[in-house]
Amino acid sequence: MTVTDVAIVGVGKIARDQHVPAIEASGDFRLAATVSRSGGVDGVDNFATLDALLAARPDIPAISFCNPPQVRYAGARAALEAGRHVMLEKPPGASLSEVHDLAALAEARGLTLQATWHSRHAASVAAAKAFLAGRRIRSVRIDWKEDVRVWHPGQQWIWQAGGLGVFDPAINAFSILTEILPVPVHVTAAELRFPVNCETPIAAEVEMAGPRGERVLAALDFLHEGDPMWRQVVETDAGTLTLDQGGAIMSVDGGAQQGEAWTAPGIEGEYPSLYARFAELLAARTCEVDLRPMVLVADAFTLGRRVDAPAFVDPALAGDR
């Protein structure tokens, strides 16, 4: 079996929690280098800049970008121009036009670009999609609620323009929704609650509709205390499907559950699956860029009514004040 050397750009929480362990467990990839100004991974070459990595390590054919979306485009484009294959953490960019440009460049160069949606690889997403295929969808209720102070402590970029705020986790819900529904949906209205000291929302309600009267309501909250609620309930003409725990558990009409419950941080199986898919794309020399979840987020911002919310103070940064 051929093992592909891969580099990680941005060694933050998601890289340490998910990408590094997934690569270590993979038979397809070997972590050969990192790019980080705050420290890399023990035993692995670390570079202060991507340019330094590209110059020093022409032997590394694939790069996984785990840095914040606002600064990802320039690096991903430089990597593609240098002939490297690219994996993008979700969301794949700060704007749709950025990712369209990267996709066009990858296609023109015959390189692989993978815009990843890890929640689509949760244990029961494929089963939910199979159940809903051919069924009439009546309504969908999404509750995507977690505590930013627990799951994203100290991540200031989330509150800056392009960081998405509550839509950083909620785009996972939209990635599942667009994968499992047999019909397309579009945003019709939204209410976005912005802390007065932040550039992105901390909570939102988003309404969507489908071509045959299907209705979707998404309730999103980044200050939810206790266990996270990552749930979608789909009413159909043949029963009610509940997809819970971020896509890990599925049940129909409240019956027996199938899938495997997560244990914190809750997404262990998804990232190994992402890297397995990246290996398949590399072997086929093709791209995988589905921007439907990002379109829904963009439309929520376009159509959303802004409501002021109290200032948010991150306890992880309280010492900096």
PLY file of the C-alpha trace (Angstrom):
ply
format ascii 1.0
element vertex 321
property float x
property float y
property float z
element edge 320
property int vertex1
property int vertex2
end_header
0.00 0.00 0.00
1.28 3.45 -0.92
1.44 5.89 1.97
1.11 9.57 1.09
2.97 12.22 3.05
0.68 15.03 4.18
1.29 18.34 5.93
-1.10 20.17 8.24
-1.42 23.95 8.13
-2.72 25.32 11.42
-2.10 23.17 14.48
-5.00 24.29 16.66
-7.72 22.45 18.55
-9.35 20.72 15.58
-6.00 19.59 14.21
-4.85 18.16 17.54
-8.22 16.62 18.45
-9.09 15.15 15.07
-6.69 15.51 12.14
-3.51 14.33 13.83
-5.11 11.22 15.40
-6.90 10.40 12.12
-3.65 10.59 10.16
-1.81 8.52 12.78
-4.50 5.82 12.51
-4.57 5.91 8.72
-2.87 3.40 6.50
-3.05 5.90 3.64
-1.24 8.93 5.07
1.78 9.88 7.15
2.09 13.27 8.88
5.31 14.62 7.39
5.26 18.29 8.42
3.23 21.07 9.98
2.93 24.82 9.56
2.30 26.63 12.83
3.57 29.71 14.61
2.41 28.38 17.97
4.12 24.98 17.92
3.76 21.90 15.79
3.59 18.19 16.60
6.34 16.37 18.47
8.68 14.51 16.15
7.40 16.24 13.01
9.11 19.04 11.07
7.41 22.37 11.71
7.64 25.50 9.57
6.69 29.04 10.51
5.13 29.75 7.10
3.57 27.81 4.26
6.05 29.34 1.82
8.88 27.84 3.85
7.22 24.43 3.78
6.60 24.55 0.03
10.21 25.53 -0.62
11.80 23.02 1.74
9.56 19.99 1.21
8.70 19.43 -2.46
8.33 15.75 -1.54
5.04 16.36 0.33
2.21 16.05 -2.21
-0.81 16.78 0.00
-1.66 19.57 2.43
-4.55 19.69 4.90
-5.64 23.21 5.84
-6.97 23.47 9.40
-6.41 27.18 9.93
-9.32 29.65 10.26
-11.35 30.17 7.07
-10.56 33.88 6.87
-6.89 33.20 6.12
-7.15 29.90 4.27
-7.63 31.01 0.67
-4.17 32.46 -0.03
-2.41 29.40 1.37
-4.64 26.90 -0.40
-4.13 28.72 -3.69
-0.36 28.79 -3.19
-0.38 25.06 -2.46
-2.36 24.29 -5.62
-0.08 26.53 -7.69
2.86 24.55 -6.28
1.25 21.32 -7.49
0.02 20.05 -4.13
-3.31 18.37 -3.46
-5.45 20.14 -0.87
-7.91 19.20 1.86
-9.97 22.02 3.40
-11.46 21.86 6.90
-15.03 23.08 7.12
-16.17 25.67 6.23
-13.94 25.53 3.14
-13.44 29.28 2.96
-14.59 32.68 4.12
-16.61 33.19 0.94
-18.14 31.18 -1.87
-16.12 32.98 -4.53
-12.87 31.95 -2.85
-13.78 28.28 -2.97
-15.07 28.50 -6.54
-11.69 29.92 -7.54
-9.80 27.14 -5.74
-11.98 24.48 -7.35
-11.40 25.92 -10.82
-7.65 26.05 -10.23
-7.52 22.47 -8.97
-9.50 21.23 -11.96
-7.25 23.14 -14.36
-4.09 21.71 -12.76
-5.41 18.15 -12.52
-5.13 18.24 -8.72
-7.43 17.05 -5.95
-9.34 19.57 -3.86
-11.54 18.18 -1.10
-13.92 20.53 0.71
-14.71 18.42 3.75
-17.95 18.10 5.70
-17.09 15.81 8.59
-20.66 15.47 9.88
-21.70 13.75 6.66
-19.46 10.90 7.78
-21.31 10.36 11.07
-22.48 6.81 11.73
-26.14 7.12 10.70
-26.14 9.77 7.98
-26.03 7.25 5.12
-28.91 5.25 6.67
-30.97 8.42 7.08
-30.40 9.34 3.44
-31.49 5.86 2.34
-34.64 6.03 4.47
-35.66 9.42 3.08
-35.00 8.55 -0.56
-38.28 8.57 -2.46
-40.33 9.73 0.53
-42.36 12.93 0.67
-40.80 15.36 3.13
-43.29 17.40 5.11
-41.11 19.29 7.58
-37.73 19.31 9.28
-36.87 20.66 12.71
-33.18 21.24 13.45
-31.88 21.94 16.95
-28.15 22.61 16.87
-27.09 23.93 20.23
-23.77 23.79 22.05
-21.67 25.87 24.42
-18.97 27.84 22.64
-17.18 28.24 25.98
-16.72 24.45 26.11
-16.25 23.50 22.46
-14.38 26.54 21.10
-12.64 28.23 24.05
-10.48 31.19 23.17
-11.13 31.00 19.43
-11.45 34.70 18.70
-11.59 34.20 14.92
-15.13 32.79 15.24
-16.35 36.23 16.36
-14.60 38.12 13.57
-16.06 38.74 10.11
-15.85 35.54 8.10
-15.72 33.36 11.22
-19.46 32.53 11.03
-20.17 32.57 14.78
-22.93 30.07 15.56
-22.90 28.99 11.92
-19.45 27.45 12.40
-21.08 24.47 14.18
-24.45 24.90 12.48
-22.95 24.43 9.03
-22.50 20.83 10.15
-26.28 20.58 10.47
-26.69 22.08 7.02
-24.15 19.66 5.59
-26.23 16.75 6.91
-29.50 18.33 5.77
-28.32 18.82 2.19
-26.94 15.27 2.13
-29.99 13.39 3.41
-32.94 15.29 1.92
-34.13 14.04 -1.48
-35.17 17.61 -2.42
-33.28 20.92 -2.39
-34.17 23.63 0.13
-33.55 27.35 0.18
-33.54 29.98 2.92
-36.68 32.12 3.16
-36.04 34.07 6.38
-33.67 34.28 9.32
-33.18 36.08 12.59
-29.54 36.48 13.62
-28.61 37.53 17.16
-25.29 39.39 17.26
-23.54 40.21 20.54
-22.93 43.94 20.52
-19.16 43.35 20.69
-18.97 40.67 17.97
-19.08 40.64 14.17
-20.82 37.25 13.90
-24.02 35.86 15.45
-24.21 33.86 18.66
-27.68 32.43 17.97
-30.09 32.25 15.05
-33.35 30.92 13.72
-33.37 30.04 10.03
-36.43 29.16 7.95
-36.12 27.20 4.72
-38.50 25.82 2.11
-38.48 23.16 -0.58
-40.09 22.98 -4.02
-43.23 21.12 -2.85
-44.02 23.02 0.30
-41.43 21.35 2.52
-40.59 23.46 5.58
-37.38 23.52 7.59
-36.84 25.41 10.84
-33.35 25.53 12.34
-32.87 26.76 15.92
-29.18 27.50 16.56
-27.61 28.47 19.87
-23.95 28.94 20.83
-24.64 29.51 24.55
-26.48 26.24 25.24
-25.49 24.84 28.63
-25.15 21.14 29.40
-24.91 18.38 26.84
-24.92 19.61 23.24
-28.07 19.12 21.19
-27.29 18.14 17.60
-30.62 16.85 16.30
-32.73 16.79 13.13
-36.32 15.53 13.08
-37.77 14.87 9.63
-41.55 14.38 9.23
-42.37 12.32 6.13
-45.39 10.62 4.59
-44.02 7.32 5.95
-43.03 8.21 9.49
-40.78 10.50 11.51
-37.04 10.12 11.31
-34.89 11.44 14.14
-31.18 11.88 13.55
-29.49 12.66 16.82
-26.07 13.30 18.34
-24.72 14.98 15.24
-25.80 12.19 12.90
-24.55 9.32 15.05
-27.95 7.91 16.10
-31.06 7.36 13.97
-34.55 6.22 14.91
-37.91 6.07 13.11
-41.18 6.83 14.91
-39.39 6.64 18.25
-38.46 3.00 17.71
-35.18 1.20 18.16
-32.12 3.35 17.60
-29.29 2.48 15.27
-25.78 3.82 15.09
-23.16 4.46 17.72
-23.41 7.17 20.33
-20.52 9.59 20.47
-18.22 10.20 23.39
-16.56 13.59 23.74
-15.39 15.22 21.58
-17.93 13.24 19.65
-16.58 12.97 16.14
-13.83 10.38 16.39
-15.03 8.20 13.52
-15.71 11.03 11.10
-12.18 12.25 10.47
-10.68 8.83 9.69
-13.47 8.54 7.13
-12.57 11.96 5.70
-8.97 10.89 5.19
-10.05 7.60 3.65
-12.15 9.60 1.21
-9.22 11.94 0.53
-7.15 8.89 -0.40
-9.86 7.77 -2.83
-9.97 11.20 -4.44
-6.19 11.27 -4.79
-6.21 7.86 -6.45
-8.89 9.02 -8.88
-7.21 12.43 -9.35
-10.53 14.19 -8.87
-12.14 16.89 -6.72
-15.04 16.92 -4.27
-16.46 20.38 -3.63
-20.11 20.61 -2.56
-20.96 24.14 -1.50
-24.67 23.67 -0.71
-24.18 23.98 3.08
-22.19 27.17 2.61
-24.86 28.59 0.28
-27.48 28.16 3.00
-25.28 30.02 5.48
-24.60 32.80 3.00
-28.31 33.15 2.26
-29.10 33.28 5.99
-26.75 36.27 6.26
-28.26 37.84 3.12
-31.88 37.45 4.22
-31.37 37.56 7.97
-32.78 40.21 10.25
-30.13 41.36 12.74
-31.01 41.56 16.43
-28.61 42.89 19.05
-27.69 40.55 21.91
-25.69 41.15 25.11
-21.92 41.34 24.81
-20.11 38.00 24.87
-17.07 37.56 27.11
-15.07 34.39 26.57
-13.87 33.04 29.95
-10.83 31.57 28.21
-9.72 35.09 27.30
-10.79 36.82 30.51
-7.20 36.94 31.71
-6.25 38.98 28.65
-8.57 41.83 29.61
0 1
1 2
2 3
3 4
4 5
5 6
6 7
7 8
8 9
9 10
10 11
11 12
12 13
13 14
14 15
15 16
16 17
17 18
18 19
19 20
20 21
21 22
22 23
23 24
24 25
25 26
26 27
27 28
28 29
29 30
30 31
31 32
32 33
33 34
34 35
35 36
36 37
37 38
38 39
39 40
40 41
41 42
42 43
43 44
44 45
45 46
46 47
47 48
48 49
49 50
50 51
51 52
52 53
53 54
54 55
55 56
56 57
57 58
58 59
59 60
60 61
61 62
62 63
63 64
64 65
65 66
66 67
67 68
68 69
69 70
70 71
71 72
72 73
73 74
74 75
75 76
76 77
77 78
78 79
79 80
80 81
81 82
82 83
83 84
84 85
85 86
86 87
87 88
88 89
89 90
90 91
91 92
92 93
93 94
94 95
95 96
96 97
97 98
98 99
99 100
100 101
101 102
102 103
103 104
104 105
105 106
106 107
107 108
108 109
109 110
110 111
111 112
112 113
113 114
114 115
115 116
116 117
117 118
118 119
119 120
120 121
121 122
122 123
123 124
124 125
125 126
126 127
127 128
128 129
129 130
130 131
131 132
132 133
133 134
134 135
135 136
136 137
137 138
138 139
139 140
140 141
141 142
142 143
143 144
144 145
145 146
146 147
147 148
148 149
149 150
150 151
151 152
152 153
153 154
154 155
155 156
156 157
157 158
158 159
159 160
160 161
161 162
162 163
163 164
164 165
165 166
166 167
167 168
168 169
169 170
170 171
171 172
172 173
173 174
174 175
175 176
176 177
177 178
178 179
179 180
180 181
181 182
182 183
183 184
184 185
185 186
186 187
187 188
188 189
189 190
190 191
191 192
192 193
193 194
194 195
195 196
196 197
197 198
198 199
199 200
200 201
201 202
202 203
203 204
204 205
205 206
206 207
207 208
208 209
209 210
210 211
211 212
212 213
213 214
214 215
215 216
216 217
217 218
218 219
219 220
220 221
221 222
222 223
223 224
224 225
225 226
226 227
227 228
228 229
229 230
230 231
231 232
232 233
233 234
234 235
235 236
236 237
237 238
238 239
239 240
240 241
241 242
242 243
243 244
244 245
245 246
246 247
247 248
248 249
249 250
250 251
251 252
252 253
253 254
254 255
255 256
256 257
257 258
258 259
259 260
260 261
261 262
262 263
263 264
264 265
265 266
266 267
267 268
268 269
269 270
270 271
271 272
272 273
273 274
274 275
275 276
276 277
277 278
278 279
279 280
280 281
281 282
282 283
283 284
284 285
285 286
286 287
287 288
288 289
289 290
290 291
291 292
292 293
293 294
294 295
295 296
296 297
297 298
298 299
299 300
300 301
301 302
302 303
303 304
304 305
305 306
306 307
307 308
308 309
309 310
310 311
311 312
312 313
313 314
314 315
315 316
316 317
317 318
318 319
319 320
